[in-house]
């Protein structure tokens, strides 16, 4: 049974991903989720921080309930972005899921060292990718209690 989040509004997800194919896959997988969500996409680390800081074109951006963050990004990599997020008191409480094509032990250690909430290697198979996104949705929006009135 999925809890109702109607009173809190849709779950806001920030996807930080520079690969257009992965953006399409993620949107499609999230579209299949049972919980209403708004997905916002930025393609590099600097834009992610501008979104989170509500700067420039992002001044009206919502505060995300969850960040899906790739490691290999242009301009500022995901590990650097993660470090900034977890160092700012107003952002550190937002869960950050590293969703990367990397499975390198060094990347995993660096991500957890910067306080990632979890590290998931993107599956190459479409069905597995959808299954992983469903697991993320189930865990973060059904099992876990998030601030802001969401489950």
N, C-alpha and C positions, 0 to 999 in steps of 0.2 A: 504494500500500500504506500503510495507516494503522498507525503504531506502536502497540504495546500500552501502555496506561497502567494496567493492572490492579494492578501493584505499587505505584503511587503513589496509587491511588484515583481517584475521579471528579474531573474538573476542576471547580473551584469558581468560579462566575461571580456577580458582584454586578451586578445591573441596577438603575440609579438612574433611575427613570422614573415620572412622575406621570400619564401618560395610560393608562387601563386598556386601551384598544384596542391600543396599542403593546406593552403588557405581554403581552397574549394573543398577538399576532403574533410577538413575540420568543420566547416560550415554545414556540410551535408550530414555529417555524423551528429552534430549538435541539433540539427533540425529534427532528427529522429528522437531526441530526448523527450521524456515525459514532462519535464519542467520547463516552463516558459523562460526563455533566456534572450538577452540582447547581446550580440557579439560585436565587438569593436576590434578592428584590425589595424595594426601599424606595422610597417615593414622594416624598421630598424630600431636600434637601441635608443638613439637620441629622441626619436618620435615617441617611443614608449615613455620616456621620462617627461616629455612635454605633455603627453596625455595625462599622466599621473599627477603632474603639477598644474594641470589646467592652464597651460600656457598657449598663447597664440591661437591658432585655429582650433585648439582643444579647450578653450576657456569654459565651454559648457559641457564638457565631458563628465559622465557620471563616474562615481568612485566604483571601481570594479570589485566584485565579490570574490573573483578568482582571476589569476593571471596565468595564462599558458605561454611559456617563454621558451623560444628556441635559443640554442647556444651560439650557433654560427650566424651572426647577423652583421650587416654592414654598419660602418660608422662607429659602433660601440657594441661589443659582443654581449651575449646574454649573461655571462658570469659577471661582467662589470655592471650591467643593469641590475642584476640581482643584488650585488653588493650595495648599490645606491638605495634600492628599495628597502633592504633590511637595515640600513643605517639611519633611515628617516623615521622618527617616531610616528608621524601621521600615516606612513605607508607600511610599516613593518608588520602590522597585523593582517595584511592581505595575504592569503595563501598563494604561493607561487609554485606551480608545477612546471618543472623543466620537461619539455616535450621535444626531444632532439633525435636526430638520426644517429648521433654519436652513441657508442656504447663503451667508449674508452674509459678505463678505470680512472685515469687522471681527470677527465671531465666530471665524472661522478663525485670524486673526492673534492674537487674544487667547488662544485655546486652545493654539496652538503656543508662544506666549510664556510660558505656564504649564506647558510641557513635556508636553502631550498626546502620546501615542505615535502617534495618528493621528486624523483628523477625517473622518467619513463622514456625508454627508447622507442621511437616511432616504428611500428611494424611496417614492413614493405607491402604486405598483403592487405587489400582493401577491406575484406571481411574482418581481419584481425584489428585493423585500425578502428573500424566502427565499434568493435567489441571493447577496445581500450577506451575509446571516448565514452562509451556507455558506462564503463567501470568508474571513470573519472566523475561522470555525472552522478552516478549512484553514491559514490563515497562522499564527495564534497557537498552534494546538495540534498542528500537523504539521510546519510549516517551522521555526518559532522554538523555540529551547531556553529553557524557563522554569526558574526555580529551583524546588526542591522535588521533583525527580525526574520532572517532567512533560517531555514531548518538547520 
